[in-house]
Amino acid sequence: MVRLGGHTFLGSANLPTMSTYLERLAARTRIVGSVLCLGVDPSPEALPEGFAANLSGIERFCEVLLDAALPYAAAVKPNLAFFEAFGSAGIAVLERMRGRVPPDVPFVADAKRGDIGSTAARQAVALYDILGFDAVTANPYLGSEAIEPLISRGDRYAYLLCRTSNPGAGELQGLEVAADAALSAPSEPLYARVARRAQAWGPGGTVGLVVGATAPAEMERIRGIAPGLALLVPGVGAQGGEVEPVMRFGPAVAAPAGGRPGGGLLVNVSRGISGAAGEAGAKDVAETLSAAAKEWSARLRVAV
């Protein structure tokens, strides 16, 4: 039993019938019938009217956002930087936010961690054991041994940055790397090699990929290389990514993520939901947020 932020809950690792992250994600996806991932990245200047432009206002907005949107979300993904920017007080808000999210809702740290093994081991303790995250985004640039502590736990999960959604992603991720006979790999872009390598990392079922909706052709290629890895997809909505190719290429079609509700897919929506509260004429923030989450959930609906 874990107590955070005044809320008591069983840690996700203690759920007896859903011991792995992919099982917990599949169970939640079945409940909501959608692959919507609620992104939480609150900036003081972007808060709607009536919320103070400070940490107190951020916490209050997060409470309203979670209460309004959770019924429609398969997972919640806070961006740690938006809380770390306030120091220890911001981390305390994140802890209380964790306590507000039910244990059956996967809680994903948008942290982009990854370092040498001893550092990654402490990152795993901080993110998994102290802050209670079920999954984390991680940078594979240092290789598998560096992120091993983040991917070695059977009940936790790491989404490796593969082909991100930002405009400059191709600057490095698109560089061609040489053919590798040992991998039976042709000459291919770096992002494709990351996908190919990642399939053999971890104990099995603990590694997925971050692939942006703004790169549908690359997503199709990655799915062909790694048919069984779960994808976390940012970039729809405000960044301009289209939903249709994501829903076509995003779900896994093989083990370990394939064959489950949603095929392990999570599609992150942040500003598309939280930003709705700032629209002119939005009188009831909670009602507006709920409507936006419901609409996005419907757009990302899957057969269960």
C-alpha positions as CSV (number, residue, x, y, z in Angstrom):
1,M,0.0,0.0,0.0
2,V,1.3,3.5,-0.9
3,R,0.2,6.9,0.4
4,L,0.9,10.0,-1.7
5,G,-0.5,13.4,-1.5
6,G,-3.2,12.4,1.1
7,H,-4.4,9.6,-1.1
8,T,-3.9,5.9,-0.3
9,F,-3.8,3.3,-3.1
10,L,-2.3,-0.1,-4.0
11,G,0.8,0.4,-6.1
12,S,0.3,-0.9,-9.7
13,A,3.0,-3.6,-9.0
14,N,0.6,-5.0,-6.4
15,L,-2.4,-5.5,-8.7
16,P,-2.5,-9.4,-8.6
17,T,-4.2,-10.0,-12.0
18,M,-2.5,-7.3,-14.0
19,S,1.2,-7.8,-13.2
20,T,2.7,-6.3,-16.3
21,Y,2.4,-2.8,-17.7
22,L,1.0,-4.0,-21.0
23,E,-1.7,-6.0,-19.2
24,R,-2.6,-2.9,-17.1
25,L,-2.7,-0.7,-20.2
26,A,-4.9,-3.3,-22.0
27,A,-7.3,-3.5,-19.1
28,R,-7.7,0.3,-19.0
29,T,-8.0,0.6,-22.7
30,R,-10.8,-2.0,-22.6
31,I,-12.6,0.1,-19.9
32,V,-12.5,3.4,-21.8
33,G,-12.6,1.9,-25.4
34,S,-9.9,4.4,-26.5
35,V,-6.2,4.9,-26.7
36,L,-6.2,8.5,-25.5
37,C,-3.3,9.4,-23.3
38,L,-4.0,12.6,-21.3
39,G,-0.9,14.8,-21.5
40,V,-0.3,17.2,-18.6
41,D,2.1,20.0,-19.2
42,P,0.7,23.1,-17.5
43,S,2.4,26.4,-18.0
44,P,1.4,29.3,-15.7
45,E,0.9,31.7,-18.6
46,A,-1.4,29.2,-20.4
47,L,-3.9,28.7,-17.5
48,P,-7.5,29.7,-18.1
49,E,-9.0,32.7,-16.5
50,G,-9.7,32.2,-12.8
51,F,-6.5,30.3,-12.1
52,A,-3.5,32.1,-10.6
53,A,-0.4,32.1,-12.8
54,N,1.7,30.3,-10.3
55,L,2.2,26.8,-8.8
56,S,-1.0,27.0,-6.8
57,G,-2.9,27.7,-9.9
58,I,-1.2,24.9,-11.7
59,E,-2.1,22.4,-9.0
60,R,-5.7,23.5,-9.0
61,F,-6.0,23.3,-12.7
62,C,-4.4,19.8,-12.7
63,E,-7.0,18.7,-10.2
64,V,-9.8,20.0,-12.4
65,L,-8.3,18.5,-15.5
66,L,-7.8,15.1,-14.0
67,D,-11.3,15.0,-12.6
68,A,-12.8,16.1,-15.9
69,A,-10.7,14.0,-18.3
70,L,-9.9,10.7,-16.5
71,P,-13.1,9.0,-17.4
72,Y,-12.1,9.1,-21.1
73,A,-8.3,8.4,-20.8
74,A,-6.4,5.2,-21.1
75,A,-3.4,6.7,-19.4
76,V,-2.0,10.0,-18.0
77,K,1.4,11.4,-19.0
78,P,2.7,14.4,-17.0
79,N,5.7,16.2,-18.4
80,L,8.1,16.3,-15.5
81,A,9.8,19.6,-16.6
82,F,6.6,21.6,-16.0
83,F,6.8,20.5,-12.3
84,E,10.5,20.4,-11.8
85,A,10.7,24.0,-12.9
86,F,9.2,24.9,-9.4
87,G,11.8,22.9,-7.5
88,S,10.8,20.7,-4.5
89,A,7.4,22.4,-4.3
90,G,6.6,21.4,-7.9
91,I,7.7,17.8,-7.2
92,A,5.3,17.8,-4.2
93,V,2.5,18.8,-6.6
94,L,3.4,15.9,-8.9
95,E,3.3,13.6,-5.9
96,R,-0.2,14.8,-5.0
97,M,-1.2,14.5,-8.6
98,R,-0.1,10.8,-8.5
99,G,-2.2,10.2,-5.5
100,R,-5.2,11.5,-7.4
101,V,-4.9,9.1,-10.3
102,P,-6.4,5.7,-9.6
103,P,-4.0,2.7,-9.6
104,D,-5.7,1.1,-12.6
105,V,-4.8,4.1,-14.9
106,P,-1.3,3.8,-16.2
107,F,0.8,6.8,-15.1
108,V,3.6,7.7,-17.6
109,A,6.5,10.0,-16.9
110,D,7.4,12.2,-19.8
111,A,11.0,12.4,-18.5
112,K,13.2,11.4,-21.4
113,R,15.7,9.8,-19.0
114,G,18.8,7.7,-19.9
115,D,22.3,7.8,-18.6
116,I,25.1,5.4,-17.6
117,G,23.9,2.4,-15.6
118,S,24.4,3.6,-12.1
119,T,22.7,6.9,-12.8
120,A,19.8,5.1,-14.6
121,A,19.4,2.9,-11.6
122,R,18.8,5.9,-9.4
123,Q,16.4,7.3,-12.0
124,A,14.5,4.1,-11.8
125,V,14.2,4.4,-8.1
126,A,13.0,8.0,-8.3
127,L,10.5,7.4,-11.0
128,Y,9.2,4.0,-10.2
129,D,9.5,3.6,-6.5
130,I,9.2,7.1,-5.2
131,L,7.0,8.9,-7.7
132,G,5.0,5.8,-8.5
133,F,5.2,5.9,-12.3
134,D,4.3,2.8,-14.3
135,A,6.3,3.9,-17.4
136,V,8.8,6.4,-18.5
137,T,10.1,7.9,-21.7
138,A,13.8,7.3,-22.2
139,N,16.7,8.2,-24.5
140,P,18.4,5.1,-26.0
141,Y,21.4,7.1,-27.3
142,L,23.8,5.5,-24.7
143,G,22.8,2.0,-25.7
144,S,20.9,-0.8,-23.9
145,E,23.2,-1.2,-21.0
146,A,22.7,2.4,-20.0
147,I,18.9,2.1,-19.7
148,E,18.8,-1.4,-18.4
149,P,17.6,-0.3,-15.0
150,L,14.6,1.3,-16.7
151,I,13.6,-1.7,-18.8
152,S,14.5,-4.6,-16.5
153,R,11.5,-4.6,-14.3
154,G,8.6,-6.8,-15.5
155,D,6.0,-4.6,-14.0
156,R,7.4,-1.3,-15.4
157,Y,7.9,0.0,-19.0
158,A,10.1,2.4,-21.0
159,Y,9.2,4.1,-24.2
160,L,12.4,4.8,-26.1
161,L,12.7,7.9,-28.2
162,C,12.7,6.6,-31.8
163,R,11.3,9.1,-34.3
164,T,10.0,12.2,-32.4
165,S,7.4,14.7,-33.5
166,N,9.4,17.9,-33.4
167,P,10.3,19.7,-36.7
168,G,14.1,19.1,-36.2
169,A,13.7,15.4,-35.5
170,G,15.2,14.2,-38.7
171,E,18.5,16.1,-38.2
172,L,20.0,13.2,-36.3
173,Q,17.2,10.5,-36.3
174,G,17.2,10.5,-40.1
175,L,20.9,9.9,-40.6
176,E,21.7,6.8,-42.5
177,V,23.6,4.1,-40.6
178,A,25.6,1.3,-42.2
179,A,24.2,-2.2,-42.9
180,D,24.7,-4.7,-40.1
181,A,25.0,-8.3,-41.1
182,A,24.7,-9.5,-37.5
183,L,21.3,-7.9,-37.3
184,S,20.4,-8.7,-40.9
185,A,19.9,-5.0,-41.1
186,P,20.2,-3.0,-44.3
187,S,21.6,0.5,-44.5
188,E,18.8,2.5,-42.9
189,P,17.9,5.7,-40.9
190,L,19.0,5.9,-37.3
191,Y,15.4,5.8,-36.1
192,A,14.8,2.5,-37.9
193,R,18.0,1.0,-36.3
194,V,16.7,2.1,-32.9
195,A,13.4,0.2,-33.6
196,R,15.3,-2.8,-34.8
197,R,17.6,-2.9,-31.8
198,A,14.9,-2.2,-29.2
199,Q,13.1,-5.5,-30.0
200,A,15.8,-7.4,-28.3
201,W,16.2,-5.2,-25.2
202,G,14.7,-5.8,-21.8
203,P,13.3,-9.1,-20.5
204,G,10.5,-8.9,-23.1
205,G,7.4,-6.7,-22.9
206,T,9.1,-3.8,-21.1
207,V,10.1,-1.7,-24.1
208,G,8.1,0.4,-26.5
209,L,8.8,3.3,-28.8
210,V,8.0,7.0,-29.0
211,V,7.0,7.8,-32.6
212,G,5.5,11.1,-33.6
213,A,2.2,11.5,-35.5
214,T,3.9,14.1,-37.6
215,A,6.0,11.4,-39.4
216,P,3.4,8.9,-40.7
217,A,5.7,7.4,-43.4
218,E,8.3,6.8,-40.7
219,M,5.7,5.3,-38.4
220,E,4.7,2.8,-41.1
221,R,8.3,1.8,-41.6
222,I,8.8,1.4,-37.9
223,R,5.7,-0.8,-37.6
224,G,7.1,-3.0,-40.3
225,I,10.4,-3.4,-38.5
226,A,8.9,-3.8,-35.0
227,P,5.5,-5.3,-35.4
228,G,5.2,-6.2,-31.7
229,L,6.3,-3.0,-29.9
230,A,3.8,-0.7,-28.3
231,L,3.9,2.9,-29.5
232,L,3.5,6.2,-27.6
233,V,2.5,8.8,-30.2
234,P,2.7,12.5,-29.6
235,G,2.1,15.2,-32.2
236,V,-1.6,15.0,-33.0
237,G,-3.7,18.1,-32.7
238,A,-1.6,21.2,-32.0
239,Q,1.5,19.9,-33.7
240,G,-0.5,19.0,-36.9
241,G,-0.3,15.2,-36.9
242,E,-3.2,13.3,-38.4
243,V,-5.2,10.7,-36.5
244,E,-6.0,8.3,-39.4
245,P,-2.4,7.1,-40.1
246,V,-1.8,6.8,-36.4
247,M,-4.8,4.5,-35.9
248,R,-3.7,2.5,-39.0
249,F,-0.1,2.0,-38.2
250,G,0.0,2.6,-34.4
251,P,-1.4,-0.7,-32.9
252,A,1.0,-3.6,-32.6
253,V,0.2,-6.6,-34.8
254,A,2.4,-9.2,-33.0
255,A,3.5,-10.1,-29.5
256,P,4.1,-8.7,-27.0
257,A,1.8,-5.7,-27.5
258,G,-0.3,-7.1,-30.3
259,G,-3.5,-9.0,-29.7
260,R,-4.5,-6.7,-26.8
261,P,-7.2,-4.0,-26.8
262,G,-5.6,-1.1,-28.7
263,G,-2.5,-3.1,-29.6
264,G,-0.5,-1.2,-26.9
265,L,-1.0,2.1,-28.6
266,L,-1.2,5.4,-26.7
267,V,-1.9,8.7,-28.5
268,N,-1.0,11.7,-26.4
269,V,-3.1,14.8,-26.4
270,S,-2.1,17.7,-24.2
271,R,-3.0,21.2,-25.6
272,G,-5.9,19.7,-27.5
273,I,-7.6,19.1,-24.2
274,S,-6.1,21.5,-21.7
275,G,-6.1,24.4,-24.2
276,A,-9.8,24.1,-24.7
277,A,-10.4,25.7,-21.3
278,G,-8.8,28.9,-22.5
279,E,-11.1,29.3,-25.5
280,A,-13.3,32.4,-25.5
281,G,-16.7,31.8,-24.1
282,A,-15.7,28.8,-22.0
283,K,-17.7,29.5,-18.9
284,D,-17.3,26.2,-17.1
285,V,-13.7,25.0,-17.2
286,A,-14.4,21.5,-15.9
287,E,-17.3,21.1,-18.4
288,T,-15.1,22.3,-21.3
289,L,-12.2,20.0,-20.4
290,S,-14.6,17.1,-20.0
291,A,-16.1,17.7,-23.5
292,A,-12.7,18.1,-25.1
293,A,-11.5,14.8,-23.5
294,K,-14.6,13.0,-24.6
295,E,-14.3,14.3,-28.2
296,W,-10.6,13.2,-28.4
297,S,-11.4,9.8,-26.8
298,A,-14.1,9.2,-29.4
299,R,-11.6,10.1,-32.2
300,L,-9.2,7.6,-30.8
301,R,-11.7,4.9,-30.3
302,V,-10.7,1.2,-30.7
303,A,-12.5,-2.1,-30.8
304,V,-12.3,-3.9,-27.5
